[in-house]
Amino acid sequence: MGAFLSKDFHFPFKPGSVDGIRQVVNIAAANADLPIIMQRTGGRAGGYLSFEDFHQPILATYLIIRRHNDIALVAGSGFGGLKVPGCIFPETG
C-alpha cells in the first residue's frame, strides 16, 4: 500500500453485474493488503430503492467474495420479494 494511504482508508467499489463483482474480487486477490468496500444495490430505479436484479449477482458470487477477508460487503437495496428455497437472505417482502 502506498505511503499516501491511511490503513483506515477503504477503496469503495459499486459493481453493477456479476462480471463487475468478479473484477473487484480480482483486485482484492492481487492486492491482499488493500481494504475494499464492495457495495451492491439493485439495478433499477437508481439502485438504492430497487430489489430487482439485486439478489442473483450476490448469490452467484457470494462464496468467492467471502474468500477475501479484505472485502467488506455492503448490501443495500429494497429487500422485498425474493422467493428462493434455501436462500441465504431471509424473505422480507
N, C-alpha and C positions, 0 to 999 in steps of 0.2 A: 504494500500500500504506500502511496506517495507521501512524502513529508507534509504536503499541504492539506492532508485529510486528517480529521479527528477520528479516533476509534469509535466515537459516539455517532458518527455520521453513517447513515444507511443510504445506499443508492436505491431510489424508487423506480419501479417499472410497473406498467399497467398493460400487460399483454391482452390483446383482443381475440386471440384464437389459440388453438392447440399448438400450432406452429410457433406462435409468439411465446407461449409458455415454455416450449422446448428451447427456444433461443435464450430465454432468461436462465433456464437450468444449465445450459451450456456455458453461459457466462459465469455462473456460480461454480461450476466444475473446474473451469480454467483459472479461477481466482478464489481459492478456498478461504483467504483471509478478508474477502470483500463482503461486508454485511449488506444484504439485499432485502428490500421490502417488495413483495410482489402483490399488487392489488388486482383482484379480479372482480369485475362487475358484469352485469348483463349487457347484451349487445344492442338493445333497443332503447328508445326514449332517453337517449343520452347516457344510458348505462345505470346510473345510480337509482333510478326508480323502476327498473325493469328486471324481471326474473327470467324472461325469455332468453334462451341461449346462454344462461348463466351456468347451469349445473354440468352439462355434458363435458365441456373442456376441463373442468376441475376433476370430474370423475375419471376422465381418460388419462389424466396426468398426475393424479394425487400421489401415487407411490413414488414417482421419480422426483417430485417436488420434495417430499418428506425425507428423501435420502440425503438432503443437503441441509446441514444444521445452520448454515449461514443465510438461508432464505426464511424470512418471516412472511407467511401467507396471510393476507388481509382479504377477507371475502365480504363484500358489501353489495347488496342488491335487494330487490324485493323478493323475499324467500318463499313466496307462495306457489302452490300448485304442483309440486313435484310428486309423482306417484311412481316410485321405482322400488320394487321389493329389495330389502337388504341395503338400501342406500345409506351412506354414512351421514347424510343430512336428514334430520327428522322433518316430517311433513308439518308445515305450519299454515298451509293455506286453507 
